[in-house]
Amino acid sequence: MSVAAVPAPPRWKSASLWVVRGLLALAFAAAGGAKLYGAPMMVETFQHIGLGQWFRYLTGSLELLGAVLILVPSLGAFGALLLSCIMVGATITHLLVIGGSPIPALVLLALSAIVAYAKRGQFVLLTNAP
């Protein structure tokens, strides 16, 4: 088995990815915090969804977990994948249940997917672990 050296990405790409990761972490920490805090708008939204307030707590907790994971260098891909899955659900919910514009969810989905793709090597490392 040979080991090939992989060149490091250009500095601007690495810096740009950190900026996107930081913005995603801020956005999801704020959204998750609002859900866990019980902001009236969040309580009303999840009441309209109809799954109960436990789902608000679950969603808020997962958003906070994703916000933390996306900032950890060795776990960024997993955080981005988690956040992408949450945003797929949010987009579907906007389109089919609560109405309103799904554009914010789609933007966050796209940014999370970009990070997951950029850090996809972390998934390969997990599958090759002994």
Sequence and secondary structure as in RCSB ss.txt:
>XXXX:A:sequence
MSVAAVPAPPRWKSASLWVVRGLLALAFAAAGGAKLYGAPMMVETFQHIGLGQWFRYLTGSLELLGAVLILVPSL
GAFGALLLSCIMVGATITHLLVIGGSPIPALVLLALSAIVAYAKRGQFVLLTNAP
>XXXX:A:secstr
          HHHHHHHHHHHHHHHHHHHHHHHHHHHT HHHHHHHHHHTS HHHHHHHHHHHHHHHHHTTSTTT
HHHHHHHHHHHHHHHHHHIIIII S  HHHHHHHHHHHHHHHHTTHHHHHHHT  
